Amino acid sequence: MNNLKKNTAAVSTPLSAPDFLKAASGPVAIPMTNDYLFRALLQRNNKVLRGLICSLLHLKPEQIKSAVITNPIELGMAIDEKTFILDVKVILNDNIIINLEMQVINEYNWPERSLSYLCRAFSSLNTGKDYHEVKSVIQIGLLDFTLFPQHPEFYATYQFLNIKNHAVYSDKLRLSVVDLKHMELATEEDRLYHIDKWAALFKATTWEEIKMCAQKDEYIQEASNTIYSLSQDENVRLQCEAREDYYRRQRSVQHYIEKQNKELAEKDADLRERDSLIAELQDKIRRMQGN
């Protein structure tokens, strides 16, 4: 926010992947969009966390003094799929709260949900503190669906603005969304800060794709190495697979609901058409009786 000025150039160093990653080939066992893997990646490697934040907030590496995850989990331990906390809460430089979340299933409540997270974090002012001491809060969602199909955008940012002159009401509240479905809409600025490269990493389905991403950015290379390491951890892999099972069940339920809604809509349309025909017949009978 105020104390973090934007960088004017991308931060990257082309590097080749290490030998153990070079040996990996074929499809990845767990999609990079898996929220457990996403959380494990950021929790296991702080450099990756910093690199992702640098890209998303357009910062230089030296502008990040500290990035601490405040809600870590014990990696590899079993989780409750219904109460598993999806968002990764980070305190940046001791004065900015960031919520990072990977979301693969469209539950059609993201605007309300993200606002809830944002406001909950913003209202964390300790007793006795002045209002001007409230920390800035940034909510960032990486979504594997398009939030607003009528207005697709790869990387969108929202703030409180005056609707007439667009003056910012406060820079302490901010919402950003990365649409992993629309990397082709990345702007020149998005590409400058390698946000599209991070998206390509998260959407990669083979180790060959991951290695291509790793050649272009030192932070993405670090992420690729850590992903490979995590994929070799049986306990972590089991939890990732459990999340994939959960996604499948959720999608099945969602598809069933969508099918039922479609059938109901079709029945409603049939009933409306029948009512219309009945009304026309009744009107015709009345006219005939009137004659």
C-alpha angles and dihedrals in degrees: 000000000000095000095045114070121196120259116238097214138042119262112226143124119196109235135167122242116256122257097261091055091046088061092060115097142160130031119348113245094223123036114244088234090067104123093215091053090046091053093044091050094053093042095047097047121038092185089061090049090052093045093052091047091049090055097044095045097035094240137151115243091243090059090068110078095168139359113188126181106222099191105047122168129211101260115232095019119121116265135201104248092209098050100031107131107234102190122083109221115210133183107210118203089341093284111063126068116210126187113198120187137174111208122182103169120066105225090173093238103087097119092052094040095049091047089051091054091045096050094042091055093043093054093060095105109144121237112272095024123121120244093244088064093064111122123245113252128209123187114197122183124190101202128192090204136054112265097200109022091187091058108030116187131169099218117013128177127195131195138167106276139173102256092217105047100011093235111161112251092200134347092208094087122058138160124196131181129195111201105209089190094064109047087140088070093060111133126224088260091051090053092045090061093040095240087139089053091055089048090050089052093051091047095046114122100183136047088238090062091047092051090051090054091047093059094064107049132031093217092050089048088053089049091050092052091050093047089053091049092049091049088060092054105093095201093051091045091052091053091048090051090049088055090050089053089050091051091051092052091046092050091049091053091045092050090048092051091047090050092050091048090050092050091048090049090051091049090049090051091050091049092049090050091049092048089050092052091047091050091050092050092048090049090049091050091050091051091049092049090049090057 
